[in-house]
Amino acid sequence: MNRSCVTFLKRWMVFLHLLCWTSGAFIQAFGIFGMFKSQYGSIINTFKPHYASNCLIVTGAIVCCVCYLGILGSLRENHCMLISFYIVLFLLMLVELAMACIFLVVGREIDKYFEADFRHALDVYIQSTPTGNQTLKDEFHSIQARFDCCGVDGPLDWNGTLPISCCKLDPCNVFPIISWEEGCLGKLKAWFEMNFLSLGAGVVSIAILQTLCIVMSCPIMCNFRMTGRGYK
């Protein structure tokens, strides 16, 4: 193998490791996206998906740092650094896949969590004092205004005391309030399910990309080591 081939393969390895670094940045982005999408914690509190999002953010940050080890190992032709990089990245990939499974499972099992939590939150809202449980009330109003819906199954859930967020008119200056007829339960389920499935699929895709980078890099490194050219 002549020196030009060695140089080309070395640059190709640096590019693959840089691609792994980019994947770490995407993992962080998915985690941050999940944090923003894990809203309404006062209403839906049976599960805490933001824990998985936090783990993705931390894992993505570690991947970015570890990938510098791979890039530096490629540039300095250091086998020890490269092997350490592959081992640590493999362990982090397992964490990523575990988090992706959590998002995918939550997305498919979402019906088990939502209805009881949502109905309980409505009962708490109705029984609260005018100044009590303000966070829960704000989240309920946000859901109804965002998804153009009213109550859990419909406006009858409010027992005749419709909040302003149920109103279809803008501005809402008509009494009695003309409300949305559709309940929020189905719309909120669909919204959460879509976001969790998207997060899970995105993280799995990034893990596959990282695997391809490792698979393509290892034979090159092994070839250099066997021939004694380029990497020492």
C-alpha positions in Angstrom: 0.0 0.0 0.0 1.6 3.3 -1.1 1.6 6.4 1.0 -1.1 8.1 -1.1 -3.5 5.3 -0.3 -2.6 5.5 3.3 -3.3 9.2 3.4 -6.6 8.7 1.6 -7.7 6.0 4.0 -6.5 8.1 7.0 -8.6 11.0 5.9 -11.6 8.7 5.3 -11.3 7.5 8.9 -11.2 11.1 10.1 -14.3 11.9 8.1 -16.1 8.8 9.6 -15.2 9.8 13.1 -16.3 13.4 12.4 -19.6 11.9 11.2 -19.9 10.1 14.6 -19.3 13.4 16.3 -22.1 14.9 14.3 -24.4 12.0 15.3 -23.7 12.9 18.9 -24.8 16.4 18.3 -28.0 15.0 16.7 -28.6 12.8 19.8 -28.4 16.0 22.0 -30.8 17.7 19.6 -33.3 14.8 19.9 -33.0 15.0 23.7 -33.7 18.7 23.7 -36.6 18.2 21.3 -37.9 15.6 23.7 -37.6 17.9 26.7 -39.7 20.6 24.9 -42.3 17.9 23.8 -42.6 16.4 27.3 -45.0 19.1 28.4 -48.1 18.9 30.5 -46.3 17.1 33.4 -49.0 18.3 35.9 -51.7 16.5 33.9 -49.9 13.4 32.6 -47.8 12.3 35.5 -47.9 8.4 35.4 -44.7 8.4 33.4 -41.9 10.9 33.1 -40.5 10.9 29.5 -38.3 13.8 30.2 -36.0 11.5 32.2 -35.2 9.7 28.9 -34.7 13.0 27.2 -32.2 14.1 29.9 -30.3 10.9 29.4 -30.2 11.5 25.6 -28.8 15.0 26.2 -26.1 13.7 28.5 -25.3 10.7 26.2 -25.1 13.0 23.2 -22.7 15.3 25.0 -20.5 12.4 26.0 -20.6 11.0 22.4 -19.4 14.4 21.1 -16.5 14.4 23.6 -15.6 10.8 22.9 -15.6 11.3 19.2 -12.8 13.9 19.6 -10.8 11.0 20.9 -11.5 9.1 17.6 -10.6 12.1 15.5 -7.4 12.8 17.4 -6.5 9.1 17.3 -6.9 9.1 13.5 -4.8 12.2 13.1 -2.1 11.0 15.5 -2.2 7.4 14.3 -2.7 6.1 17.8 -4.2 2.6 18.1 -4.8 2.9 21.8 -6.9 6.0 21.4 -8.9 4.5 18.6 -9.7 1.2 20.4 -10.7 3.2 23.5 -13.0 5.3 21.2 -14.6 2.2 19.7 -15.3 0.6 23.1 -16.8 3.7 24.7 -18.8 4.6 21.6 -20.2 1.0 21.6 -21.3 1.3 25.2 -22.9 4.7 24.5 -24.8 3.2 21.5 -26.3 0.7 23.9 -27.6 3.5 26.1 -29.0 5.3 23.0 -30.8 2.2 21.9 -32.3 1.7 25.4 -33.6 5.3 25.3 -35.0 4.7 21.8 -36.8 1.6 23.1 -38.3 3.7 25.9 -39.7 6.3 23.5 -41.0 3.6 21.2 -42.7 1.6 24.0 -44.2 4.7 25.5 -45.6 5.7 22.1 -47.3 2.3 21.8 -48.5 2.0 25.4 -49.6 5.5 25.7 -53.3 4.6 26.0 -52.6 2.9 29.3 -51.4 6.2 30.8 -53.4 9.0 29.4 -57.1 8.5 30.1 -56.9 8.0 33.9 -54.4 10.8 34.3 -56.4 13.2 32.2 -59.7 12.5 33.9 -58.1 12.9 37.3 -56.6 16.2 36.3 -60.0 17.5 35.2 -61.5 16.4 38.5 -58.7 18.2 40.4 -59.3 21.3 38.2 -63.0 21.4 38.9 -62.6 20.9 42.6 -59.8 23.4 43.0 -60.2 26.9 44.5 -59.9 29.9 42.1 -56.2 30.3 43.1 -55.3 26.6 43.6 -53.4 24.2 41.2 -52.6 27.1 38.9 -50.0 25.1 36.9 -52.4 22.3 36.2 -55.1 24.9 35.2 -52.6 26.7 32.8 -51.7 23.4 31.2 -55.3 22.4 30.7 -56.1 25.8 29.1 -53.0 25.4 26.9 -54.2 22.0 25.7 -57.7 23.2 24.9 -56.5 26.3 23.1 -53.7 24.5 21.2 -55.8 21.5 20.0 -59.1 23.2 19.5 -60.9 20.9 21.9 -62.8 21.0 25.2 -62.7 18.7 28.2 -61.7 15.0 28.1 -64.5 13.7 25.9 -66.3 16.9 25.2 -67.7 20.1 26.8 -70.2 18.1 29.0 -67.2 17.1 31.2 -67.2 20.7 32.6 -70.6 20.3 34.1 -71.8 23.6 32.6 -68.9 25.7 33.8 -66.9 26.0 30.6 -63.6 27.8 30.8 -62.7 30.5 28.3 -60.1 28.2 26.6 -63.0 26.1 25.3 -64.4 29.0 23.3 -64.4 28.7 19.4 -64.6 32.5 18.9 -61.8 35.0 18.9 -62.4 37.2 20.7 -64.7 35.2 22.9 -67.4 37.8 23.7 -70.6 35.8 23.4 -72.5 34.2 26.3 -73.2 31.4 26.6 -69.8 30.3 25.3 -69.8 28.6 21.9 -67.3 25.8 22.6 -65.4 23.1 20.6 -67.4 19.9 20.5 -64.5 17.5 20.3 -62.7 16.3 23.5 -59.0 16.6 24.0 -58.1 13.0 24.9 -57.8 11.6 21.4 -55.9 14.6 20.1 -53.4 14.7 23.0 -52.8 10.9 22.7 -52.1 11.2 19.0 -49.8 14.2 19.6 -47.7 12.4 22.2 -47.6 9.2 20.3 -46.4 10.9 17.1 -43.6 12.7 19.0 -42.4 9.7 21.0 -42.3 7.5 17.9 -40.4 10.1 16.0 -37.9 10.5 18.7 -37.4 6.7 19.0 -37.0 6.3 15.2 -34.6 9.2 15.1 -32.3 7.8 17.8 -32.4 4.4 16.2 -31.3 5.9 12.9 -28.4 7.7 14.6 -27.3 4.5 16.3 -27.3 2.7 13.0 -25.2 5.5 11.5 -22.7 5.2 14.3 -22.6 1.4 13.8 -21.8 1.9 10.1 -19.0 4.3 10.9 -17.4 1.8 13.3 -17.9 -1.1 10.9 -16.3 0.9 8.0 -13.4 2.2 10.2 -12.3 -1.0 11.9 -11.1 -2.9 8.8 -9.1 0.2 7.7 -7.4 0.4 11.1 -6.7 -3.4 11.2 -5.2 -3.2 7.7 -2.9 -0.4 8.7 -1.8 -2.4 11.8 -1.2 -5.6 9.8 0.8 -3.9 7.0 2.7 -1.7 9.4 2.1 1.3 7.1 0.8 4.6 8.2 -0.4 3.6 11.7 2.3 2.7 14.2 
